[in-house]
Structure formats: structure tokens, C-alpha cells
Amino acid sequence: MQTQPVAAPSLPLSIRLRERWAGGIPCASDVAFAFGVSFIWLVLYNVRFWELSAQAMWHPSVGSALFMASLGVLAWVVLALLLLLAPTRRVMRAAASLMFIAAALGAYFMSEYGAIMNQEMMRNVIQTDRAEAGALMNGDLALHVTLLGVLPALLVWRVRLPATNWRSQLRRRAIAIVAGLGVAFAGVFANSADYATYFREHKPIRYTLNPIAQLVSMTGLLSDSRKSRADVPLIDPAGKIERTTATSSKPLVLFLVVGETARAANFQLGGYARETNPELKQISGVTYFSNTASCGTSTAISVPCLFSHLPRTEFKVDEAGRYKNLLDSLVQAGFDVQWRDNNSGCKGVCGRVTSVDYNQHPDRRYCTDSNCFDAVMLDDLPQTLRKIERDTVIVFHQKGSHGPYYSERYPPEFERFRPACHSNQLQHCTQQEITNAYDNTIAYTDHVLASQIRMLREASSRIDSLLIYVSDHGESLGENGIYLHGMPYAFAPAAQKEVPMLMWTSEGYVRRTQLQPDCLGTEAKLPISHDFFYHTVLGAAEMRNQAYDRRLDLIAGCRRGGGAE
């Protein structure tokens, strides 16, 4: 009698998984690896890229379908080139690992916040401090990066490639590159009219191709930064600075308040229906400039531009450090100048003046963990004002309305608009909850500014004073699926570029300069921009230099007589 063979006992799942892990993931060649990984990026990590491309170019027709197909081939080949051009297999694996993590991060922020990975965004990444970075962290982000970043980055090293000599590897890669580029360029040529429109009219989309957009933008940024760090003397575009009026018996004190992420659309002083400026509205001497445009859509651009003599159209942030700025001129004129920072630094503007970083010495009355409310910068102001003997400029760099954790920017008692979003995951909040939280930040900024004005008023027997407030840029609150800020300026929505600006003048300052407040109110209705700030501050300080342009001084035409000085 013939016996049946006895089946081997089944191995436990843990052992089978261990053996599979030890055996690796078979792959036919370097070319297959590069195109396989790139295909994964293209399909799983580029949802935003395909959404924007479809919105821009798709319509039901054969031509449109052919264009989208050729775009997919072009993007696939470009992504594969990132890996095929790596000199060795080890470098190729390392590059794939790092780019899986970069792609996971990029996909999250592009999908959830509508971010664009251009040079400006990369500059924000480099200059972001720990507190700002912490405000973006949440469970969804951690899970997303773990599953789509860390796990694939580890699996890359388990891919088993066949043993071949370097000549064979080089030959196969070269053939793949030539063939891939040939097919891609053929598709571009066949759809040249569509590509002309796509690249010319929809430029921001290229900064959503993940992960190459981050790589190209960061490379360009670092290259420009190295060029700007050349060891050359600072350029002084202003030359000699001179006082335009006789010395007064009282010191002149200017408060320059740089707001953060406040948009004009939500300022009650500009016509917003909600009471977001209840305190400022009750203060006499406040002039609100209702049509103000920012220099950029991020702090890294707008703050250096604000204190530069150059207009936005000529300003280059990578060259800003080569020039002396507004604060340098004020120091040269004999002003005591101090920069108070409750944000992520002065972006090089305060490098040659006294500065105080309130993030480094948190006050428990105003701070929790690494987050401080803006009132922390005001605590010692009454004592400071009592001690002032010379003309003085104090700059306050607010945390203002910085997102996405808007509810952390104001104390609980300032939560006037409810229900408010209490999360940095804006996609989990309703549009109304986001708006409520954001409006609370504006109302708190209103309180801080009103407090500063009251302090200046109380010191009016000793000083003449003026306060200028302007936000660095605006903010998107989910309109058209876009959140936060940092979009390329040419394509950014108005919410990121239209900012609030106001000026308060003390009675002593009005008498001192023979200012006509009614005239100032008329000027406030005209369209202006950050370009006016440098020249207006010089005019307010009763100073002139070679860079000063009277046409951009909001005060010059409103002094008694209004003629040329």
C-alpha cells in the first residue's frame, strides 16, 4: 500500500515575514527601480499636482486627454531622472529614501494647506523656528509621514538588485534616459500649444510636482544665498542723513509695530462687519489706510523689504543683507533704536541694533511653553518711556495672527467669537470656526495696539510720539481650498497681499510737525503699499537722506502749507 507524503508543518507568520524581509524585494534592474519608485511618487504623492493640472487644462476632448497623458509621461521621466543620475546604487537608494520623506511632507502640506513648494516656501522652512514648527505638528502629520515617508524609506533598502558590473549599469541607465526623454519630448512636441499655455499661464503648478519641486527650489535658494554671502562691505544707499526741523525740547518716540499675518479683510476699521477693532475705533488720532498692499506673502520676504529703501519691484531678498536699511539710517541720525521680537526673528533687519527676543526669556504671565502673547513686549514699556531722554524708535515684531494654531495667539478671555477652531489641523474645523479663531487674533492685536497708544498718551508730558502699524502679509482662511500664506506673489490671492496699516499721532506730535489730521485722512483712502513705509518713517522722524522719496512719504503733504520742503 502506497503511503501519502506528509505535508510539512506550516511556519508561523512571524517567521515567514522575517524570511521574506531577509530575502528582500526582487527588482530586475536599476532602471526598473528608478521608474518604479517614480511611478509611486507620481500616483500616490502628487494628488495636488494632478488636481491643479486638471483644473487648468482638462476639458472633455481627445486633445485634452492626450495632453494629460503626455504630461504624466513627462513628469514620470523627470522624477525617474532624479534617481537614474545618481552615481552609485547606494546613492540612488539614499536619494530615494530622503525623497520619500520629503514627498510625504510635501504631499501633506500641499494637500491640507494648498502650499506651493517654491523658493519662498523653502526660505520659510529654513527660517522657521522651533515654536512655529511645533505649531504645525499633529497626529495626522505624524501618521502620514510614518506611513508614506519613513516606511517606504526603509523598504528602499530591502530592494534586491541583480549583481552587474558598473559598465552594464551605466549602459542600461543611458539607454533608459535617452529613450525616456525621447518619448517625453515627443509628447511635448505633439501637444506644444497646450504646453505653451500650461507653462506660461499656470506657472505655480510646477512647484507642486512632488518631490522634485522641493529639491529644485531648495537648490536654487541655497545657490542664491551663497552668492549673497560674499564678503563685501555693506552698501549704504542713503548717504548722509539730516534733520529737517529744529530740535525740540521733548524727545521724539516712534513705535513701529510689524504685524504678523493680519489681513485687511478682517479689520473693522476697514469696513469688516465684525467688531474686531473695538478699542482702536474709540481712540482719537488713529488714521487707517484702507488700501495697502504688502511686499511679499511671507515674513521672510516682507520684513526685509519693509525696511529696505527699494520698492517691491526692485527688491531681492537674497541681496537685502548687502545694504544698510532704515534702522541703520535712524541710528546714524542719533536715534536710540531697539527691536523687540515675539516672532521668528528679524530676518537680518535688526543685525546692527539692540534687540530683545521674548521667545528666549518667556514670562509665565504671558507665555505657555514656547508661545507668548504679544503683550509680553509691553510689560516694561511704562518704565522704559519714563527713562527716555533721546529720540527713540522701538520696533515691535508681533506674533499676531500666525497660523495655523490661531487660538494660541490670544488669551482665553479674548475668545469673543465662538465656536473657535482649537486645532492646528484646519481641515478638521468648519470655515466658521476658523474665521472665529482668526478674528479673535485680530481683536487681540487691536487690544495690544490700543494699550501701546494709551502708554504713549500717558507719557505725553515728556515725549512727542507716533505709532505706525502694518502687517507683513495677509492670510488665506480656506478660500478656494487655500490656507495660510506664502503663495507666489503674482498668483497669490488678494487675502495674502492686502494688509491693514494704521497710524496714530499724539497731540504733541501734531503740534510739533504742524500736521493736518484731516489731510492725513484723505491720503489714507489712496492705494499705497509697503513701499511707502521707509519714506514715511523717515518723514515722521523729521529726517531726510539720499534714498528718501517725498512722493512716498504719507505725512509730507499734510504738514502745514503742504508744499515742498
DAJO-V836504 format. One line per field, one symbol per residue. burial: + if it has 9 or more other C-alpha atoms within 8 Angstrom, else -. Layout:
BEGIN
burial->???
END
This chain:
BEGIN
burial->---------------+----+--+--+--++++++-++++++--+++++--+++--++-----+++++-++-+++++-++++++-+----+++-+++++++++++++++++-++++++++++++---+---++-+++---++-+++++++++++-+-++++-------+--++--++--++-+++-++--+--++-++---++++-++++++++--++-++--++--+--------++--+-+-------++++++++++++++++++-+-+---++++++----++++++++++++++++++++++++-++--+-+--++++++++++++-+-++++++++-+-+--++--+-+-+++--+---++---++++-++---++--+--+--+++++++++++++++++-++---++-+--++-++-+--++--++++++++++++++++++-++-++--++--++++++++++++++++---++++++++--+--++++++++++++-+++-+--+++--++-++++++++++++++++++-+++++-+---+++++-++------
END
